[in-house]
Amino acid sequence: MKRVSVMFVALLGIATAAVAAGSHSGGHDKLAIGQPGKKAKVTKTVQITMSEDDEGKMLFTPAKLSFNEGQTVRLKFVNNGNADHEFVMDDEKAIMEHKQLMEQFPEMEHDDANAIRLAPGEKGEFIWTFGKTGDFMFACLVPGHYEAGMHGKLDIDRAVAANP
């Protein structure tokens, strides 16, 4: 009986690690930063490039984004670099927690509405409606990329009425 219990615990640990390393779908459909948007409501399209420079610095261009509360935006991405890159946007606490998880499970794949991962030369996009005002961030959480400079600031400002 003792052998079966030890074996079960060992298999459970392996299965848990395999699931954690294989896929991540955190149910991030509605976050403080907002939620997936509808194509018909897009008011702005922003092109974001992921790349590395000759000195090994990893970059997002632009490195700072600013939108209005409630604004729906099409974010278009191109990976012009030589490595896989991802774009994840959220509040700083969530980004740092996600970064730590990625360091433990670097091959983890994402299925989050607020993120995209692209291989070199790939393009992608998603539509997002920004939520409450505040200071947020975006980052590439592939291990080592954040430390190489691949993160930026994302500000959500209060929308100003056109005709007060």
Secondary structure, 3 states (H helix, E strand, C coil): CHHHHHHHHHHHHHHHHHHHHHEECCCCCCECCEEECCHHHCCEEEEEEEEECCCCCEEEECCEEEEECCCEEEEEEEECCCCCEEEEEECHHHHHHHHHHHHHCCCCEECCCCEEEECCCCEEEEEEEECCCEEEEEECCCCCCCCCCCEEEEEEECCCCCCC
